[in-house]
Amino acid sequence: MDVLSLLNLLLTIGAILGGVLAYRGGMARTANHIQERVINALEAELTGMRARLEDMKAENTRLSLIIDTICVALRRRGIAVSIDGDMVSISDHSGASTMARIQEEQER
């Protein structure tokens, strides 16, 4: 009887230890899987943000070219437009000039 009790105790302890190790292994596997999914999602978002940044750079370049073209066309008509930071100065051939601050948001 003592041998059977000891064997039963050893099997119970082994089963408990095996269960704990299996649980920890499963938790580690789950944590690694979640971490991998988060990294993939962040990489995809970063790629999207880089693409948007490139699009915005191209749009900014295009808008700068449009502004330059408008300034040249107005200069040919005798109207000089200069942009200095957030101030825009407009003067015509008669000497009249106007200055205005660039507004960040359009008023509705």
C-alpha positions as CSV (number, residue, x, y, z in Angstrom):
1,M,0.0,0.0,0.0
2,D,2.8,2.4,0.8
3,V,4.4,1.9,-2.6
4,L,1.0,2.5,-4.3
5,S,0.4,5.7,-2.3
6,L,3.9,6.9,-3.1
7,L,3.4,6.2,-6.8
8,N,0.0,7.9,-6.7
9,L,1.6,10.9,-5.0
10,L,4.4,11.1,-7.6
11,L,2.0,10.8,-10.5
12,T,-0.2,13.5,-9.0
13,I,2.8,15.8,-8.5
14,G,4.0,15.0,-12.1
15,A,0.6,15.7,-13.5
16,I,0.4,19.1,-11.7
17,L,3.9,20.1,-12.8
18,G,3.2,19.0,-16.4
19,G,0.0,21.0,-16.4
20,V,1.8,24.1,-15.1
21,L,4.5,23.7,-17.7
22,A,2.0,23.2,-20.5
23,Y,0.0,26.2,-19.3
24,R,3.1,28.4,-19.2
25,G,4.1,27.1,-22.7
26,G,0.7,27.9,-24.0
27,M,0.8,31.4,-22.5
28,A,4.2,32.1,-24.0
29,R,3.0,30.9,-27.4
30,T,-0.1,33.0,-27.2
31,A,1.9,36.1,-26.1
32,N,4.4,35.6,-29.0
33,H,1.5,35.2,-31.4
34,I,-0.1,38.4,-30.2
35,Q,3.2,40.3,-30.2
36,E,3.7,39.1,-33.8
37,R,0.3,40.3,-34.9
38,V,0.8,43.7,-33.2
39,I,4.2,44.1,-34.9
40,N,2.7,43.3,-38.3
41,A,-0.2,45.7,-37.7
42,L,2.2,48.5,-36.7
43,E,4.4,47.8,-39.7
44,A,1.4,48.0,-42.0
45,E,0.4,51.3,-40.4
46,L,3.9,52.7,-40.7
47,T,4.0,51.7,-44.4
48,G,0.6,53.5,-44.9
49,M,1.9,56.6,-43.1
50,R,5.0,56.7,-45.2
51,A,2.9,56.5,-48.4
52,R,0.7,59.3,-47.1
53,L,3.8,61.4,-46.3
54,E,5.1,60.9,-49.8
55,D,1.7,61.9,-51.3
56,M,1.7,65.0,-49.1
57,K,5.2,66.0,-50.2
58,A,4.1,65.6,-53.8
59,E,1.0,67.7,-53.2
60,N,3.0,70.3,-51.4
61,T,5.4,70.6,-54.3
62,R,2.5,70.8,-56.7
63,L,0.9,73.6,-54.7
64,S,4.2,75.5,-54.4
65,L,4.5,75.4,-58.2
66,I,0.9,76.6,-58.6
67,I,1.6,79.6,-56.2
68,D,4.8,80.4,-58.1
69,T,2.9,80.3,-61.4
70,I,0.2,82.6,-60.0
71,C,2.8,85.0,-58.7
72,V,4.6,85.1,-62.2
73,A,1.3,85.7,-63.9
74,L,0.3,88.5,-61.5
75,R,3.8,90.1,-61.9
76,R,3.3,90.2,-65.6
77,R,0.1,92.2,-65.0
78,G,1.9,94.6,-62.8
79,I,1.0,93.1,-59.4
80,A,3.8,91.9,-57.2
81,V,3.0,89.2,-54.6
82,S,5.5,88.2,-52.0
83,I,5.1,85.7,-49.2
84,D,7.3,86.0,-46.1
85,G,6.5,83.4,-43.5
86,D,2.8,83.9,-42.6
87,M,2.5,87.3,-44.2
88,V,1.5,88.0,-47.8
89,S,2.3,91.4,-49.3
90,I,0.6,92.5,-52.5
91,S,1.5,95.7,-54.4
92,D,0.7,97.0,-57.8
93,H,2.4,99.2,-60.3
94,S,0.8,102.4,-58.9
95,G,2.5,101.8,-55.5
96,A,-0.6,100.7,-53.5
97,S,0.1,97.7,-51.3
98,T,-1.7,95.4,-49.0
99,M,-0.5,93.0,-46.4
100,A,-2.4,90.2,-44.9
101,R,-1.7,87.3,-42.5
102,I,-2.2,83.8,-43.8
103,Q,-5.0,82.2,-41.8
104,E,-4.5,78.6,-40.7
105,E,-8.1,77.6,-41.0
106,Q,-10.7,78.8,-43.5
107,E,-13.5,80.8,-42.1
108,R,-17.0,79.6,-42.9
